Amino acid sequence: MDFERLVVWQRAVDLSVQIYTHFGDSKDFGFKDQITRSSLSIPSNIAEGMARRSDKEKLNFINIAQGSCAELRTQIFIGIRINYIPDELGNVWIQETRELGSMLFGLANSI
């Protein structure tokens, strides 16, 4: 299956783009690096996993993507609390990570 056709991959790319755009001018390079890396890791691991031949390898990368999704959600919660992310935007992103996590769970079950 072409990973580009997966809605979970498309939505993960969109979320990563939003996060990169939001933190583009941030001077807190440590936080910016961490949150952008975890957002980038989700679609990247989906793509890498779906390009693998064995189901075991695919599942491993989907599991990594799920972990990155949880990591990103944690960073969003922290970003809200330290006023780097407006509450409304952060809540949208938190909901998106929850939905992505559910979609990744479904993808793993289908493999």
BELPEVEN-V495032 format. One record per backbone hydrogen bond with DSSP energy under -0.5 kcal/mol. CO is the residue of the C=O (numbers start at 1). NH is the residue of the N-H. If there is no record, write none. Layout:
co;nh
CO;NH
CO;NH
This chain:
co;nh
2;5
3;6
6;10
7;11
8;12
9;13
10;14
11;15
12;16
13;17
14;18
15;19
16;20
17;21
18;22
19;23
21;24
23;26
27;29
28;32
29;33
30;34
31;35
32;36
33;37
34;38
35;39
36;40
37;41
38;42
39;43
40;44
41;45
42;46
43;47
44;48
45;49
46;50
47;51
49;52
54;58
55;59
56;60
57;61
58;62
59;63
60;64
61;65
62;66
63;67
64;68
65;69
66;70
67;71
68;72
69;73
70;74
71;75
72;76
73;77
74;78
75;79
76;80
77;81
78;82
79;84
79;85
80;83
86;90
87;91
88;92
89;93
90;94
91;95
92;96
93;97
94;98
95;99
96;100
97;101
98;102
99;103
100;104
101;105
102;106
103;107
104;108
105;109
106;110
107;111
108;111
